[in-house]
Amino acid sequence: MRLVLPNPGLDLRIPNHEDLDRMEKEEAGSRPKWDNKAQYILTCVGFCIGLGNVWRFPYLCQSHGGGAFLIPYLILLVLEGMPLLLLEFAIGQRLRKGSVGVWRAINPYLTGVGIASMLVSFLVALYYNTLIAWIMWYLFNSFQSPLPWSQCPLNENGTGFVAECQLSSTVDYYFYRVTLNSSTSISDSGGIQWPIIVCLLAAWTVVGMCCIRGISTTGKAVYITAILPFIVLAIFLIRGLTLKGALSGIEFLFIPDVDELIKPTTWLDAGAQVFYSFGLAWGGLISFSSYNPVHNNCVQDAVILSAVTGFTSVYAATVTYTIIGFRATEKYDQCISDNIMILLNEFDLPEDSITTSTYEAAFNHLNSSYPDTLLGLEIKTCDMQKLLSEGVEGTGLAFIVFTEAITKMPGSPVWSVLFFIMLLCLGLSTLFGNIEGVVVPLKDLNVFPKTWPHEALTGITCVVAFIISLLFAQHSGIYWLTLFDNFAGSVPLLTIGLFEMIAVVYIYGIDRFNEDVKFMTGRKPSIFWQVTWRFISPLIVLVILVFYLVTQVQEELTYLVWDPNSEEFPSLASVPYPSWINIIIFILAGVPSLAVPMYALCRFFFVCCKKKIATGEKN
């Protein structure tokens, strides 16, 4: 006996299999469709593979023992990501609607699932396009030699360099002071950074132009935005492998620290990363699959996209680790050189008496002969493994680690242009799915008159988003962006994904869904799909969601600030959020998460009131 909740009127709300074939012929000219299968796959690949594959995945590898993180990631990619990916592909292709239309067709009380997806897509698009604006700023400034972040600027008198830059580093100073002019608190807006506003306007203009006519324009753009990053990554891989220390970085990535595998956090972080890597629960994939032919093999698509996503994560991490290995080796060599200089000066030794290769032996000899003297010297501990495992997440990896490494490469402007073009393409192709995940639900909800064309809805969405994005153009913009990144795309996505699986398996009915997949692909889903849809995938998402909520409640909410007056400077200072930030967090994470039950509750009261009014009129 299978558990399926009562769902009256379902057969009236969805077309049967015979109607689907007929509708496909009738919609041939009126409903958008993909030009070919490659265009569809490339669009999905571009949507799933975004900036997170380049900077979040390598950071998680660093935090969890390099190759040790790859094992749970690839396992959960199969058990968690692939089943939910196929579920979204199949339900969108079967019901031929966007995220709101699909869940409303299954049951009107589930409309909140689509609304939640739309809200998350919009919130994520706001800060994601701000990242693209920053990328554009760096791209524009890459067409000069030397690169502007390769040296400190002169002070006002022209007698020396700016003290803030000398105390930190050229790349940190350029990012936090020149680019963002960061304030020291999220409460201190500090005014507007006008260059960022210009870049934001350019970013939203590009997105609007690419998305103006839906898949008919984004489908053409993905031939560049989805393919070019792979070419640039290949170029960087070849260049990276020639750098000193590159192999040390790759060894760190692929040689696992087995002890990390027994830690729950390693598996939980891997599960969360799989969820975000696929772009699940944003609504974009459901919309994209709805434009497919009825008998498209969505099972094959899910397997292909899963393989491409997993491969790209490892591929991008390999490229990143050649750079991390190079940077760690540079720091290690500098550390050794500084120590050698201290020893030479202290013991008045000839200049070439201690070299990098003889340093360890010389240090041990001096330590045994003059232990008290060495104890009083500022000898640094040079640890290559520690330098390799220093985690730098998100914007720090792109705008600080990579930019610092690029300045040390011959022909650095060329590498900088290539790198930021790659990031631009990665960001844009993901945003295409985000905008699709907003515009299509707006049409389904009839928020605007039906006579309004798709171009008008896309234009309005981009204009409203640009206005709200001005929040990130303040001097405190980076702190707001971090807040959005931490909360808008975390709990809501996990909550939506869980509701989606419950809706299909226990409300739509898993047997009906199996028959739909068989009708579309010619083959019933195997036992693997049955077990993961019903038990394994929902359980994994539920465990990750509960663990995330528990840890968030226990931890004090803090954020990192750039404050030249803090004791930690040049490191970022960790400070607690102001109390009013809880309201913002509720708007970002609470409202989308509660959209599903709140909509269902409101509809329940609406239906009850409607029945009472109807009963009263009869009496």
N, C-alpha and C positions, 0 to 999 in steps of 0.2 A: 504493500500500500504506500503510495507516494503522497506527501503533504503538498496540497495546492489550495491556497486560500480562495474563498468564494470571489468571483469576479464577474458579476452579471453584466450582460450587454457587450462582452468582449467581441463576439463574432459579428456584432453589428458595427463595431468601431473600426475593425481592420478588414481589409479585402482578403478574400480567400485566394487560393493558388491560381484558380482559373481567371479570376479578376486581375491578378497581378500581370499575367501575360497580356491581357487585353489593355490594361492601363498603360503598359510600357509602349505599346504601339500608338495609343492615343496621345501620350505625352511626348512623342518623338520630337515634335517641333517646339513645344511650349516649355518643357522643363530642361534646365541645363544638364549636360552630360560631359563625360571626359572624352577627349579626342581619341585617346588610346589608353591601353593598360599601363604603359610606361609612365605616362603623365600622372596617372592616379598614384602609382607606387612612389614616384619621385616626390609628389606633393606630401604623401604620408611620411616618407623618409625625412623630408625637410622639416615637417611639423614635429616629428618625434625627436630628431637629432638637433639639439639646440646648443645654446651657450653652456648649459649644465654639463654636457658631455666633455667639454674642453676644460672647464675649471672646477666643477663640483666633484665629478667622478675621481679625478686624480687626487684631490684633497682627501676624499674618503679612503683611497688606497694608502695615502701617507699616514692617515690616522689609525689605520687598522692593519699594520704590518705588511704593506705592499701586496704581494701575491696572495696573502691570506684572504683579502677582501674579494678577490676575483672568484674564489670557489663558491661562497654563499651567493654572490651576485648572479653567477651563471645558473646556479641551481634554482634560485627564486625567480629568475627571468623565465624559466620554463614552467614552474609551478604556479606562479602568481601573475606575471605580466602577460604571457601568451594567452592564457584562458580568457582574461578580461578583455584583451585586445580583440580576440575572435568574437566575443560576446557583443562588443560595440559594433564591429564590422557587420556581423550577421543581422543584428536587430535593426540597424540603420538601413541596410540593403533590403531587408524584408518589408519594413513599413514605409520606406521611401520618404522619410521626413527628417527634420532637424532634431536637436536634442529635446526641445519642448514638445514637439509634435509626436515623437516616438513614445515618450512616457505618458503623455495625455491619452494617446490611443490605447495603450495597455490598460490604464485606469486613470480617470480624471483626477483622482486623489494624488497621483504621482507626478502631476505637473510641476510640483515644487522641485523635483530632481532636475528637470531641464532649466528651471529658473536659477537654481543653485549653480549649475554648470555655467550658465550665462554670466552670472555675477563674478564667479572666479575667473573666467576668461577675460572679463573686462578689467578686473583689478590687476591681474597678472600682466595684461597688455600695457597698463599704465606705466609700471616700473620697468617692464621689459624694453619698451621703446625709449625709456630714459637711458638705459644701458646703450642702446643703439645710438642715441644722441652723443653720449660720451665717446663711443667708438668713432663716430663721424669726426668729432673734434680732434681725436688723436690721428685719424686718417688724414685730415686736412693739414695737420702740423707735421706729418711725416715727409712731406715733399720739400725738405730742406736739409742741408748738411752743414754743420753737425746737427743731429736731432736736438730739439730744444730741451729735452729732459736728460741730456748727456752731461750737462755741466751746470753749476750754480750760477745764478745771475749776480751781477755786481750790485753793491748797495747804492744808496742814493748819492753818496759822495763820490762813488767810483773808485774808492780807495781799497776796497776788499769785496769779499763775497757776502751775500745775505746770510746772517747768523743762523736763521732758522734752517736754511738749506744745509749749511755746514754741519750743524748739530745732528741732522737726520741723514738724508741721502738725496741725490739729485732726482731720482724717480719718485720718491715719497713726496718731496717738496712740490714737484711739478703736478702730481695728481691731486694732493690735498689742498695746496695753496694756489697754484696757478690755474688749474682746471676748475676746481670746485670752490676755492676760497672758503674752506670749511669753517663753520663756527665751532664753538667748544661745547655746544649743548643742542639737543633737539628742540628745546624751548626757545632758543635764541635763533630766530629766522635769519637775522643778519642782512636782510635785503635780498635783492635779486642778482643772480649772476647772468648778465646779459648774453655772453657768448653761448651759454648753455640753452638759453631760450631760442636763439637763432638755430642751434643744432636740433632742438626739439621740434621746431617748426619744419625744418628740412626733413627730419625723420618721419613725422606724421604725414607730410606731403607725399613722401615716397611710398609709405604704406597705403595711403588713400588711393594713389594712382594705380598701385599694383592690385588693390582689392576692389576697385571701383565697380567692376562688372562681375564680381564673384569668381568662380572657377575659370571663366573664359579668359580672364586676364592673369590671375594667379597661376593658372595651369601653364601659361607661357613663361612666366617669370621663374618657375621652379627649375626649368632647364639650366638656368644659370645658378640660382641660389642654392640648389640642392647638390649640383655636381661640382661646382667650383671649389667648395671646402675640401672635398676629397683630394682634388688635384693639389691644392695648396698644402694640405697635410702631408702628402707624398713628398713635395719639395722640401718641406721642413724636416721630414724624417731623414731624407738623404743628407741634408745640411747638418742636422743634429747629430747624426752618427759620425760625422767627421770632427766634432768638437771634443776637446779633451774632457774626459770624465763622463761622456755620454753612456758608455757601457756600465759604469757604476750605477747610474740611475736606472737603466733597464734591468740590471741584476736585482736591484732593490724592489722593482715592480713585480718581477716574476718569481723570485725566490720567497716562498711564503713563510711567515712566522707562525708556526703551527699553534702556538699558545693562543693566538688571537681567535682561532676557530671555536674555542670553548667559551668565549665571552658572548653573552646574549646580545650586547650592543652591536657587535659586528654583524650578526644576522639581521637585527632589526634595522640598522642603517642600510644594509644591502637591500632589504625588502622595500624600504621607503624609496631608495634610489631607483629601483626597478620600476616602481609605480610612476615616478616622475619622468623617467627616461622615455616612456612610451607616450607621454602626453595624454594619459587616461583621465577620464571624468571631466575633461574640459568641454566636451561637446563637439569639438572640431572633427574628430574621427567619425563620429556618427553622421555628421553632415556630409563629409567627403564620401562615405560609403553609400549614402542614399542616392548619389548620382551614378552609381554603377548599373550595368544591366542586371536584370533579375537573376539570371543564371550564372553570374560571375562566381568564380571559385574563391569565396572569401576565406575558406580554411587555408588554402595555399597562400593567400595574401598575408594572413596572420603569421604563418610560419616564416615566410620570406622577410617580412618586416622585423620579426623578432630576431632572426639571424643577423640582419643588417644592423639593427640597433646594438645587439651584443658585440658584434665585431667592431663597430665604430667606436664604442666606449673603450674597448681595449686598444684599438688602433690609435685613437686620440690620446689615450693615457701614455702609450709608448712614445709618441712624439713629445708629449709634455715632459716625460721623465728624461729624455735626452737633454732637454733644456735644464731641468732641475738638477740632473747629474753634473752638467757643465757648470751651473751656478754654484753648486755645493763644492765642486773641485776648486773653483776660483776662490771661494771663501776659505777653504781648507789651506790652499797654498798661501793665501794672504796671512792667515793665522800663523802658519809655520814661519813665514818670512818675518813677521813682526817679532815672534819669539827669538828667532836667530839674531835679529838686530839688537834685542835687549841683552842677550848673552854676550854678543861681541863687544858691546859697549861696557857692560859690567865687568867682564874679565879681561878687557883690553886685548882681545885676540885679533890676529890678522883677518883681513876682510873675507878671504875665501876658505878660512879654516873650518867653517861649519857650512854645509850645503843642505839642501832639502833631503837628499838621500842619506846623509850622515847625521841628520839632526837628532834622531832618536838615540843613537849610540852616544853622541856627544852629550846630550841632555842627561842620560843615565850616568855617564862618567862624572859629570859636574855635580850631579845630585848626590852621588855617593861621596865625592870629595869635599864639597862645600854645601851641605844640606841647609845650614842656617842662612847662608847668603841667598840661595835660590828661593827659600821660603819668603824672603822679603821682597822678591821681585814680582812684578805683575805679569807672570807667565800665564798665558791663556791655555785652556784645555782644548786641543784641536781634535774633534771627534767627527769623522766623516759620516758615520751612521746617523749621528744626531742631526747633522746638517741636512742629510737626505730625508730624514723623517720630520723635519720642521714643516708643519702643515700651514699652508697659505690658501685660504678659501676664497672663492668667488672673484670679486673685483680685484683683490690683492694679487691673485695669480695672473690675471690678464694685464692689468695696468701697472703692476710693480715688478713682479718676477720676470715676466716675459720681456717687458720693456727694458729692464736692466740687462738681461742676457743679450738682447738685440743690440744694445749700444756697444757691446764688446765684440760684435761680429764685423768683419770687413764688409763694406757696402751696407752699413746698417739701415739707411733710409729705404733701400729696396726691400729688405726683410720686414721692416716695419709696415710698409705699404701692403705687402702681401699678407701679413698677419692680420691687420685690421680689416682688409677686404674680406678675408675668411670669416672673421667674427661678424662682420656686417651681413654677410650672406646667411650665416647660421641664425642670426637673430631675426632677419626678415622672414625667412621661410617658416619659422615657428610662429611669428606674428600673423602670417596669413591664416593659419588655423585658428588663432585666438579671435581675429576679427570675424571669421566665418562663424565661430561659436557664439558671437554676440548678435550679428546682423540677422541670421536665419531665425533664432528664437524670437527676436523682436517682431519679425514678420509673422511667425506662428502665433504670437500673443496678441496680434492686431493692435500693438501700441500706436502705430501710425496708420493712416488711411491705406487701404489695400491698393488704391490707385497710385500710390507713391512708388516710383521705380527703385530698383535695387541700388542704383547709383546715389540716390538721395539719402537712403538709409545709411549707406557706407560713409557718405560725406558728413552727415550729422554725427555719426558715431565718432569719427576721427576728430571733428572740431571739438566736441564735448570732451573727448579724451585729452586733447591738447591743452584745453583750459585747465582741467584737473591736474595735468602733469606739471603745471607751473609750480606746484607744491615742491617738486624735486629740483626746481631751478633756484630755490633759495640756498643760502649758504649752509643751511642745515639739511639740504636735500639728500645727502648720502645717508643720513641717519633715518630719514623717512623711507628711503629706498630699502634699507636693511630691514626695517620694520615690516614693510609690505612683503619682502622676500621671505621673511621668517614665518609670517602668519597667514597671508592670503593664499599661498599655495601649499599649505601643509594639512591641517586638520580638515578643511572643507573637501579637499580632493579625496582623502581617505574615506570620509563620510559618504560622499557621493558614490564612490566606487562600491562601497558596501551596500548601499541602497540599490544600485544598479543590479548587482548579482542577486539580491533578495527578490527584486521586482521580476526579473526574468525567470528565475528558478521556481519561485513559490507563488507568484501572482499571475504572470503570463502562463507559466506551466512549462516545466522542462521537457515533457513529452511533446507538447505542441512545438516548442522551439527546435527539438531534434527533427521533427518532421519538416519544419521550415528549412533547416539546413540541408536536409536530404533533397528537398524539392529544388533548392537553389544550386546545389553542387552535385547532385546525383548520388551522394553517399551519406549514410547516417554517421554522425560523429562517433568516434571510437570511445572505448572505455576510459582512456586517458582524459578526454574532455569531460565525460560524465562525472568522474570522481573529482576533478579539480573544480568544475562549476558548482557542484553541490556541496562539497565539504572543504577541500584543501584551500582554495583561493579565498573564500569568505573568512575562513579561520585565520589565515595569515594576515589579511587586512585588518581584521578585528584585533588581533594581538598587537600589531604595530600601532593601531589607533589608541588602544588602551594604554600601552606603554608610553606613547608620546604624551598623552594627557596627564598621566601620573607624574612623569618627569618634569613636565612644564609647571605643574602645580607645586612641586617640591622646590624647584629652583627659583632663586631671586632673579627677577627680570633686569638684566643689565645690557648695556651696549658699549661699543668701543668708540672713543672720540679722539680726534687729533687736537691735542692741546699742548702747545709749546711751553706752557707754564707749569705743566704737571711734572711730578717727580719721576714718572715712568718715561718721559720723553727721551729719545725719539720713538719708543714703543707707544702703541695706542693705549690710552687709559680706559679702564673698565669702570663705568659709572652706572648707578641705578637709574631706571626710567622714572620720570615724574609720575605721580599717582594718576593724573588724568589720562595717561596713555592706555589705561585699561579700557576706557571707552572706545578708543580707536581700535584696539585689539579685538574687542567684541564686534565692531563693525566689519573688520577684515575677516575674522575667522568665525565668529559666532553667527552673524546674520546669514551667510551662505550655508553654514552647517544646519541652522534651524529652519531654513527655507522649506525643507521637505515636510517636517511635521507641522509647521505653522500654516503652510498652504492647505494641507490636508484638514487641519482643524478648522480653518476659516471656511473651507468648502463644506465641511460637515454642518457647521452652524447655518451657512447659507441655504443648504438643501433642506435642513429642518425647518427653518423659517418659511421657506417657499412652500413646503408641504402644509404647514399650519395655515398660511394665507389661503392656499388652495382649498383646504378643508373648510375654513371659515366662509369662503365664498359659496361653497356648495350648500352649507347649512343656511 
